[in-house]
């Protein structure tokens, strides 16, 4: 069976409604056929994963990119199984960690904890959490509900249904909070739902990268959930087919993302990201994006005036939109809390393979090209920073020249 049809970007990010509401043509007919029995559903999954390997081989230009591409497939399968099979029922929701040191997806940020849960307009939910733990605090938080009409063909309409962030979130004396999601409007921490609501995302930002979750979240259906039903073929098909489509399209979209950035902006520059809402970006966050390419003895130097905001961060990535490994001692991202300023108040960041001896150095970790982004939170009326970029020999930085 051929699965050449591909899901729109919005559909890629939320494949929660697999067959309902889709016109029975093209890719949807293939999915309908695959949904009939367990073996057909599994065949769809395995063929989609095989197509993803072909896409990796087409995009990768060296062994590291190819190895990381195959790892992307494995990581996306893991996320897909959790999202579409294990934690897919909005009547029995739970939070799953969308991105981590071992599960990187769609421009993950090491300074963040990302958690998602399924929701729908038929229920009312209560979300509980904490903003402080011993020795650590949450710098920013955003609780967001997303909805929209999803389709495997054509343009999918996506929208942010509602959100709360740290500026209007009410917390108790210990930093605890409780948010009601859905139901009639009420005072305090409340986010509306809609008939097409599908996903709740909680993003939390910290001063340093987060390996573990020091402040677990919980979500429950108000009034208590009904008994968990036995696994039927529809739920199995949704999990397997959704995971297969999600994996294939993740590789297709992010594998081709750098090419699009280069076509629009060139390389080794940062420019504002055009965002129509389909990327599931937070309501209070703005982005610069770019593509980079360096020889082993070259360095990308970035200089800018840091904005007066509660959080900004620069993140280089590989071609698959994944952050570099940040479990070791080397920095994989720098932000307004740990980047050292120049004497004139500006910030200079350096990306290179070889260590230039610079305080704000990020190691390329064997990569020769990739993507990069800068997150800027709560800009208000202020403009995004203008980032000056130059490519120089690493040796010139060791000698103290610019």
C-alpha positions, 0 to 999 in steps of 0.5 A: 500500500502506498502512503505518499499523501502527507499530512499538513503541518497542523495535522502532523502536530495533532493527529488525535482524530484519526478518521472522524470528520475526514473526507474518504479520499486519498490517504484517508481511504488507505487509513480506513482500509488499514483500520479493519483489523490488527494486522492491517493496522500494524502493516500500515505502521511498519510501512510508514516507518520504512518510508521514513527511513527512505526519507532519512537517507535522501536528506542526510549528507553524512553518517552523523545526520543519518544516524540521528535521522534513524534515531529520530524515527525511533524517538518519534515512534516512542512519542507516537505510541504514547500520544496515540495509543497509551494516552489518547482518551480524553475521558481518561487523560494523563500527562505525557512528557512531549520533549526531554533529553531523550525525546526531542521533537520540533525544536525542543528547548532544554530549559523547558518541561513540555507536558501534554494531555488529551482533552475534549469539550465534553468534559471539565478538567482540573489541572494541578501543579507547583511553581517551586521546588527545593532549589528551583523555580519556574520562570515562566509557565503557559497552560494552553488548549488547542483545537481545530479541524484536522485533515489528512489532505488540504489545509487544516484549520488550527487555533489556540482556544485559550491559555493562562500564563504566569502573569494571570495564574493565581498560586497559593503561598507555597507556589501551588496552583489549580486550573479548571479547564472547560465548563461555564466561565468562572473566576480565577484560574479557568480556561475555556474548552470548545467542541473541537478542543483536542490537546492541553499543553503545559510549558514551563521554563527554567534558568537551566536545562531540566533532566528530571521533572521536579514539579509533577503535574496532574490532570483529572476529569471533574466528577470522576472518570468512567471505567476504562474500556477494553481495547477495541479495534478502533482504539488500536487502529487509531494508535498504530495508524496515527503513530505511523503517519506521525512518524513518517510526516515528522521526518518529512516535515523536519527533514525538509525544514532547513531547506526552506529556511535556507531558501528564504534567508540563506545561511548563518543568519537569524530572522523572525519566524513567520508563525500563523499559529499552526506550529503550536507556539506559545501565545507569549513567545516570539522567535528568530530562526535560521540555518547554519553551516560551518567548517570544522575550523570556523565559528559562527559569532552572534552579537545582539543587545539582549531584550529586557524580558524575563526569558530569552534563549539561543538554541542551535540544532541539528537538521532534524530540529533537535537540540544538541545533547545537553546531558554533559558539561558542555552548554547546548543552549544559552539564555539570559540567566547564564550568558555573560555580557560584554563590557558594552552590555551586548551579548556575544555567542559563539557556535563552533566545533573547536573550543575557542576559549570564549565564555559563551561557547556552544559546541557543535558536537560533530555537526557541520550544519543545522538549524538555530532559533532564539526564543524571546518571551513577553516582548510586549510592544518591544521589537525582536532583537537584531542579531549580527552574525559573522563567520570567522576562523576559530583561531581568531577568537583564541587570539582575542580578535573579532 
